[in-house]
Structure formats: C-alpha cells, structure tokens
C-alpha cells in the first residue's frame, strides 16, 4: 500500500525569509508561517488559535521566496513533511517537523493579483 506525504497550508509569514547556503552553493530559504483557526466554545465565546509552521525551500523556489516574500504576506505552500533530528549543546536530542515546499503561491500582492510560482522536482535536493 502506497502512502503519500503531502502537506498544504495557507497562512501569513511571521518573519522575513531566512536565507542560508548549502556547501555546494545551493540556496536554502526558511520560512515561519502562521495559520489561524477560530471557533466558538460551549459558552459562545469566539476562540482564535494560531499554529506556527516551519517551511524550508531549496533551489529556484528558495530564490523566488527570498526575493519576493516579506513578513505579513499571505501565501499558500504545498510540499511534504519531513522530521529532522539534531543534538543540542547540552547533548539532548531535539526534533523538528517542517514542510519541504515544492509549490508557492503568493496570495496577496501589491497589485492584488494571485501569482503562482512552482518549483520542479529537479530543484529538490532529494
């Protein structure tokens, strides 16, 4: 049985993109995206809940994100979930789950247009 690993979110950037480079010179862009959910509790009060998501991009889509995205932009991201493990300075194992994006949609531009920018599989490092 084949299982697909697909994640899609629409949210706002919580900070400007962070850019790093791999040893081979490939650009890596990291994003923090906030998604909101609101509902009414049993007492009828409106409750708003924000979830924060880590997103990483490689290659051409990373370059586009670093050139055009800024804090507060509304974007849509598609990709796959990946969990990484590392050991911190206190020798404690830490884990993070992030979306490795292969599709980026800018949903609010200065011209109020929806732009679609998509990376191909060749842009992905795995």
Secondary structure as GFF3:
##gff-version 3
##sequence-region A 1 126
A	DSSP	beta_strand	7	13	.	.	.	ID=ss1
A	DSSP	beta_strand	18	21	.	.	.	ID=ss2
A	DSSP	beta_strand	27	40	.	.	.	ID=ss3
A	DSSP	beta_strand	46	58	.	.	.	ID=ss4
A	DSSP	alpha_helix	59	68	.	.	.	ID=ss5
A	DSSP	beta_strand	74	87	.	.	.	ID=ss6
A	DSSP	beta_strand	93	106	.	.	.	ID=ss7
A	DSSP	beta_strand	115	118	.	.	.	ID=ss8
A	DSSP	three_ten_helix	121	123	.	.	.	ID=ss9
###
